[in-house]
Amino acid sequence: MYIKDLVGFQILDSRGNPTVAVKITLNNNQSVLAKVPSGASTGSKEALELRDNDLNLFNGKSVFKAIANINEIIRPCFLNSELSNFYELDQKLKDLDPTLNKEKLGANALLGVSIALVKACALAFSKPLYQFIKEELMNDHEPVYYAPIPLMNLINGGAHANNLLDFQEFMIVPTQAKNFSEAISISAKVFYSLEQILKEKKLSTNKGDEGGFAPDLKDHQQALDLLIEAIKRANFTASKTNGVGIALDVAASELFNNDKYVFKKQSPLKEFNKTEWTTYLKSLIDQYPIISIEDGFDEEDWDGFRKFNQEVNIQTVGDDLYCTNPLYLKKGIESSATNAILIKPNQIGTISETIQTIKLAHNNNIKTIISHRSGDTEDDFIADLAIGTSSKQIKTGSLSRSERVAKYNRILEIEQELEGKLIYEFKK
């Protein structure tokens, strides 16, 4: 089976900003569609997201240059290409832009094509996407599939919400669930309880970019207290091991300025030196059932990450620290900077490089968390990616906004297809 046509075009993401879509049509007239997400708080090491910067078009955010690169440069190289080997196709794609950060064609152009190629190859192989990823990309032929544990974002802050919270995400983790369906049920009960509590306290129930609530709260402890109250009202136990735990995305690079961490949204501003900052994070771990902290330190503070990882008994996650790049992950492994990595395909630009990073992590006992972006689409590719790569955690927002729920619904669909054989397990 081969590629009959490949076309890129502009669509909108969940924030109403332009993004890239790529459609591949096979010679049997079947087709696949890929849609590229976009982040708000981005690491400096991320591959280049190419935008037009013409203020007359979507305030400069249009992506017609990336679309032209797809249709004029990439498309001719792939017409009539056989869909027999994804890695060869993706290598051909990377050869068209050998720059380190994909600045020639744009990571958004490359990723749209790369995801579409994975989907097209799965179609050509007559395999479900998650199975194709597992067998053909991960070279894993064990008949065992794992459901990712959802790190569900219930309160939004930072760059994802117009409120007074500097931390970006306050998440719950349903550790007590026996399967993914139960995990969603537990999370939904807590979500509903939180909404009721916010209404009772006359706090806003408006939503942030990722579907979580975005109330104006006085500090991060108040947000954590609200999560604890919601967990208890839903008749669950707030616990690090057997109940409902809490995860944070601090997005500390957004807070770091002149060698200090600054809560910029609060008045008056609150500043921490590096020692005070570490003490503050540890105090939160002591007070609350926090099982995971993402980007607790600035993306260049490798020593801060390393010391924290050694001193706390929780999951420490690198996002901006690594940007899904195997070169930076290798440095993190050598320095024991974290014990987990967030995986965002658009940070690196192609699926083959994403898989390379995941394999490197797994081979070194680094946990992988597949993640959406704050400006996402209804494309549910990352659900299949999580299951296909045996990445046992996923971040894809809250239980509102269809671009978030689409990923949960896809995992529920796969769970139904596998007839209860999708293993859900939490390991501290």
C-alpha positions, 0 to 999 in steps of 0.5 A: 500500500502506498501514499496517493496524496499528502496535503497540509492545511490550517485549522484551529486549536482549542485556544482558537489559534491556527495550527497544522493539519495533515491528511494522507490518502492511501491508494485504496482511498482510505485516509488519515488525519493528524492535528498538531498541538501547541504549548503556552509555557514552552521550554527553551530547548523545544523544537521551533514552532513555525508561525508567520508573524503577520499581525494581520493574520490571527495576530501573527499566529497563522501557520501558512509558511509551515503549510507551504513547507508541507505542500511544496517541499515535503509532499513531492518526496512522499507521493507514491511512497510505500507504507511498509517501513515507518522508520524509513519514511520518518528518516526521509522526513528528518533528512528534509530538515536536518537542523537541530531544532527543526528551524528550516521547515518547522517542528509543527510541519514535521510533526503533522506529517510524522503523526499522519505517517504513523497512522497511515502505516497502521492502516496499511498494516491493518492494525489498531494504532496502539498495536502498530506502535507497540509491535512495529515501533517499540518492537514489543510483541508481548501480548500485554497492554497497560492503561495509563494512569491519568494525572487529571488537572482539576485546578489550572494556574500559571500560563494556563489561567487568568487567576492568581495561582503561579503553579500551573497544574493541580492534579489528582491521581486515582491510585486506588482504581482497578482499571481505567474506567474506574479511574475515570469514575473516581476522577469524575466524582472528585471533579463534580465535588470540587465544582460544588465546593467552589459554588458553595464558597462563591468561587469562580467555576470558570475553566482554564486552558486545560479544562480545570477550574481557574478560581482566584485563590490566595495561595497554592495551599488553598488550592491543595486544601480544595483538592483534599476537601473534594476528594473527601466529599467524594468519599475517597481517601486522600493518600499517596498510595491507596486512594487519590493522590495529588500531582503538581506541575510547578512550571518553575522556569516561568517563575525563575528570575535573577536567581530567584523563584518569584510568585509573580501573580500574587500581590505583593510579590513573593520571592524565594532563593534556591534554598528557600524554594527547595524548603517550600516544595518539601513543606508541601510534600510533608503537608499533602499527599503529593506523589509527583512534582513536575518541573520543580526547578528552572530548566537550567538548574540541573543541580537543583533537580538532582538534589531534590530527586535524591532528597524526596521520595516522590516522582520527580518529572522533567518537562522543560528540563528535557523537552522530549529530547534524548540528548538532554534526557541522557544528561539527566540520566547521568546526573540522576536529575529526575526519575520521570520524563514528560513526553510531548511529541511537538517538543522534538518534532517527529515520532521516531525521535519521540520513540527514541526518547521513550526507549532511552527512558525505559532502558534506564528505569525512567518513567514516561508520562505522555502529555497533551499541550495546553493548545490542543485539538480533538486528535486522540493520537497520544492515547494510542501512543501511551498504550502502545509505548507502555507509558503508564501515565498520561496528562491530558487535562480535566473532564471538560473541553472535548479536546481533553475528553477525546483522549480519555474516550479513546482509552476507554474505547481501547479498554473495551476492545481489549475486553478487560486485558488493559492492565491498570497498576500504580507503582509508587 
